[in-house]
């Protein structure tokens, strides 16, 4: 069976990518140091408990499995934390990217799909935001991802590396079968926190900013189901394997939902009131951030088929009722 290495394959998005690859008839090899990943989320292929920062160990994994490609999702992901720990974010995200590319070069693997982020746009001047918008990240997390994209582009120009950077907007939801879902430690994302505020008597959701220039005063974001993001990775791999050109691609729906709309949907799905505490907005947060994903549709034939608000919140509710919470 043809193999594909998924770094961060024990994580939230990585585990969904592994399942999508297996359903495509490929064997995913999850590479994860398990600092934040979950061993029980690795179900569709072997786990190599290796840090991508250990270039020699990661090269050995590639030489042992001889994958067709690397799908690189490993790294630190919390924008707010990155402001407090900038060196950690540059070391992990940029250092990890360099190590992955060095290992791929040593093992002669030339297809890379990279997990990027909408955070590289910072506060965009126009919305929906397209891939040709200026990159102006406002925190070390976004800056580290933008730097990774630059490093990939420079390597591609020199070595012929085939690559696609997938710029996620707000991933949410859980696998339709209920076996894997979102459980970060600590959790910082709106949908799981709103669900917790509905189901956990002792937890209150902080709503950061109620005075934005939006219909209900709260920030609007583009949410996309994690299974749709996983499907995009498989399509990107297929595209590159067939000789298609690489480029950055946004992954979003083009439709935004406000914090209050998310809260209302969680209350509808759970039948419980979401306990909220209103707080001032965070510096640098934009009122609206919505994707223009036209290129992903044109290049990959991708569509966000699972990303209705009801499906995203409903699948997350099923997962969290079964799985509990990770503090």
N, C-alpha and C positions, 0 to 999 in steps of 0.2 A: 504494500500500500504506500502511495506517495505521502511524504511527510511534510509538514509545515511547522516551524517553530513559532510559538507564541510567547514572547516575553511578557511577564505579568499575567500568565495564563491561569493563575489561581485567584485573580482579582475579580471585581464586579464585571467589568466589560470583558476582560480577557476570558473568563469562563464561558460567557455567552458566545464569544468568537470561537472558542474551541468546539462548542456544541455545533455551531453553524458549519464549521469545517468538516466535522464528522458526518453531518447530514449531507454534505456535498461529496462524501466518499473519500475524504482525505483523513490522515491520522495526525491530529494535533499533538505536538510535544510541548507541554507547558514548562516554561523555564521561570522559576519564581523563588525568591529567597525566603518567602513566607513571613516577611516582616509585617505586611498588611494583608497578604493573600490568605486564603483558607484552603487547607489541604483537602477538605471534603468537597470543595468545588471542582476538583480535578477528577473528571469522570469519563472522559472520552479518549484518553491516551495517557502516555507516561508523564510523570512529573520528574523534572530535573531540578533539585533544590540547589540552585546556583544563582549568585548575584551576577548581573550583567556587568557590574563594575570590575569583576575578576575576569579580565580579558582572556587569560590563558585557560581558565576553567570553561568559559563560554565557548571559546574556540574548540575545545575538546568535545563539548556537546554537539556542536555543528559537525565536526568531523565524524563523530560516532553515528549520528542520525542521518546525515547527508540530506537535509531538507531541500525542497524546491525554493523555499522563500523564508524570510523572517518577517513576522508581524510584530512590531515593537510597541508594546503597550506599557512596559515597566516604567516606573518613575513616581515621583511625588506629585500630588495633585491639588493641594489645598491652597488657593490663592491667598487667603488671609494669613495662613501660617507662613507662607513664603516671605511675607514682609518681615516677620520676626526671625526667620531662619534663612536668609538669602543664600549664604554660602552652601548650606545643605542642599538647597534646590538647584543651584548651579552644579554642584558636585555630582548629585544624583542624576539629574536630567541631562545636562550637557556632557558630563563625564561618562554617563551610561551610553549616550548616543555615540560618542567617539569610540568607546570600547566595542559596541555592537558593530560599528562599521569596520573597525580593525579586524575583528574576528571574522566578519563576512568576507573581507578581502583575503584573509589567510586561508579560509575554507573555500574560496572561489564560489560564493553564493551572491547572485546579482539582482535578486528581486526583494524589495523592501516596501512594506506598508507601515507607515508611521502614524502613531496616535498623537495628533496635534489638538488644538483647542481654539475656540472662538475668542479666548482671552488674549490672543495675539493682536486682535483689533483694538483693544483698549476701549475707548469711548468713541465709536465711529461717528462720522459727520453725517452720514446718510443711512437710512434703514428702510427695507432690508439691506443687509450688508453682503456684498459680493466679494469674490476672491481677490479682485484687483483693488480693493480698498487699502489705504495705507496701513501698515503694521505699526501700531503705537501702543504696545502693552504698558499697563500701569502698575504692574507688580512683577516680582522676580519669577513667579510661576509662568506667566505669559511670556516674559522676556526669554526665559530658558527654552520654551517651546519654539519661539521665533528663531532663536539662535540655532536650535537643532535643525529647523527647516533650512536655514542658510548653509549649515555644514553639509547636509544631505545634497543640496543643490550643487555645492562646490565639488563634492565627491563624484556626483553623477556626471558633471562636465568633464572630469578628469578620467574616470574609470569606466564609464558606460553603465554605471549602476542604474537600474530601472526602479523608480520609486514613485509612490503617491503618498502625500500627507493628507490625512482626513481630519478636517477641522470640526470637531464635535461642538455642538451647542449644548443644551442641557440634557444629558442622558438621564432617563428614569425608567421605572417599570421593572418587571421581572419576567423570567421565562414563563411561557404559557403552561408548562407542566409543573411549575411550582417548586422545582428542585434547587434553583439558584436565583439569587436576587441581590439587592443592594444592602450591604452591611459593612460600612466603613467604621474604623475605630480611630478617633471619634467620628460620629456622623455629623456632616455639615450641610447636607443637601435638603432642599425645601420639602420635597414630597415625603421622604421617610420621616422627617422631623414633624411634619403636619400630622402624619398618621400616628406617630407616637403621642403627640399632644391630644389626639382623640382617644387613644386606647390606654394610655398610661396615666393614672390619676395624679401622679406627682410631677408630671412634665408639662411645661408651658412653652409654646412656640414664640420666639421673638420675631416680630415683623419689623424689619429695618427700613423705615421710611414709609410714611403715609401721605406725603405732600408732593409727590411727583406729578408732573403734568401728564397724567394718564386718566382714563375715565373714572377709576375708583381711588386714585392717589397712590397706589402701590406699583412697584416695578413690574414690567412685562418682560418675559423671557420666552424663548423658543425651546419647547421641550420635545424630545424625540425618544421613542421607545428603544431600549437597549438592544432588543432583538433586531430592530431596523439598522442600528449601528453595526451590529455583528454581521448582518447580511451585506452591508457595504464593504466590510473587510474581505469577504469572500469574492465579491464582484471585482474589487480592486485587484486582488490576486489573479483572478481569471483574466482581467484586462491586461495586466503586465505580462503574464505568462504567454498570452497570445501576441505579444509584441507591441501592445498599445503604449502610447506616450504617457509619461508620468506628469502629474501636476497637482497642486493643492486643490482640494475639493471640500466645500462646506457640507455638513450633514445637519439639516434641520428641516422643519416643515414649512417655513414661511408664515406660520401663524403663531402669535404669541398669546400667552395666558398670564394674567396678573397673579400676584400672591393671593389676593382675596378670592380669585376664581379657583385656584388650587385648593385653598382652604374649604371653599363651598363644596367642591367635588369630593374631597375627603370626607366631609360631614355627610354627604349623600351616600357615599359608598359604605361608610362604617355605621351610620345611624347614630353617631356620637358627636357632641360638640367639640370643636377644636379650641382648646384653651390658648389664647393669644395674649401677648404683652407688646404694646406698641412702643417702638424705640426710634431714635433719630436714624436717618439714612447714613450709610457708610460713605466716607469720602471716596470719590471716583466712580461710584456706581452710576450707570447710565439709566435713564428712565425706561428705555425700550431697547432690547437687543434681539433681533429676529434675522434669520438667515435667508439669503437668496441661494437656493440649492439647485438652480437651473443646470449648472455644469455637471453635478453628480448625476442628474437624470439623463443629460445628453451623453456623457462619457461612459457611464457605467450602466445606464438603464435602471438606476436605483430609484425607488420610491419608498416613502415612509408609510408602509401599509398598515402598521400596527399602532400608529401614533395619534389616535384619537385621545382626547382627554379622559374619557371613560375607560378606555383600554389601558392606558398608562397607569392611572391611579388605581383602577380596579385590580390589575395584576400585582401592583406593589402592596395593596392591602391584603391580598391573599397570602403573599409571601411573608409579610411582617406578622400577620396573625399566627402563622405557623412557626416562624423562626424566632420571634422575640426581638430583643434589642441588643446592640453592642455599644457600650458606653466608652 
